[in-house]
Amino acid sequence: MTQEEDLEGAVRLASDLIDLLPFSGQKSHPLQKRAWPRTGVFDAQGDEIVGIPPEVERLCEAIVTCLVADICFDMQTLSAAIAPLLKGDCASARLH
């Protein structure tokens, strides 16, 4: 595989992992594949979040970095910044 193919695969896997998280609200469109964008999710000021929150994008980047570097990571630790966007506690999972 080329570096570009490795990166594309890592982005797909990171996105798939993020889609498994129990986010608040609901998908903006019932047929959309990914977890974001969503409706019914609000920031700390009470404003509805539009689009993909930067915290989710940073989580994806962090997972991709770990995957490309072939480093084990703790999903619960990496996803701590998005905890306010989740319905409940995110189960701890060590992924490699």
N, C-alpha and C positions, 0 to 999 in steps of 0.2 A: 504494500500500500504506500501511496505517496503521503507526504506530510499534509497536503490539502485534504486527502481522503480521510486521514486520521483525525484531523480537526473537524471535518464535517460529521464524522461518526461520533466524536466526543460531544459535539453540540446537540446532535439528535438524542444521544443517551442522556445528557444533562437535562434537556427539555422533557424527555419522557419521565425522568425521576421527579422533576418539579411538578409535572402534571399529576403525579400520584399523591401530592400533599393535599390535606383537607382544607382547602381555602374557604373562607366565608363567602357568602353571596352565591351567585350562579353565573354560569357562562353567559356572555352577551348574546350569543346565538346558540340555540340548542344543538345545532349540527357542527359547531366548531370543534376541531380536533384538540387544540391546546386549552389549558386551564385559563389562560388570559387572552383577551380582556374579559372582565367580569362586571356584573352589576351588583349593587347592594353591598359594596365594600367601601368603607369610609376611612379617611385618615384621622389623625389625632385631633384635628380641628373640626371634625364632623363633616368635611366635604367628601362627596363621593369621588372615588379614585377613577379616573378615566385613562384608558390605555393600560399599558404594562408598567407597574411601579418600578422605579429604579432599583429597589431592594431585590426584586425578583430577577432583574437583569444581572445585577451583581452576583446573586447566588448562582445563576447559570454560568457566568464567567468563572467563578471560583471552582465549580464542579468541573468545568472543561479544563481548567488549569491542572487540577489534580489528575484527571483522566489522561491528559496528554503527557504529563510527567510520570505517570504510572505510580502515583502515590495513594496509599489508603487514606480515606477520609471519613469523618463522622458526620453524617447528614444532619443530625440534631444540632451539632455545634455550628456547622456552616449555615444552617437555616435559622439561627437565632434572630437575625435581623428582620426576618419576615414573620416572626411569631405573632405580631398584632394582626396579621392578615389571615391567620389560620383559625379554623373553627375550634380546635382543641389542641391538646399536646401532640406534637409530632413524635412518633415512635423513633427511638434511637436505632440507627442501622449503620453498621460499618460496611462500607462498600469498597471494592477494589477493582 
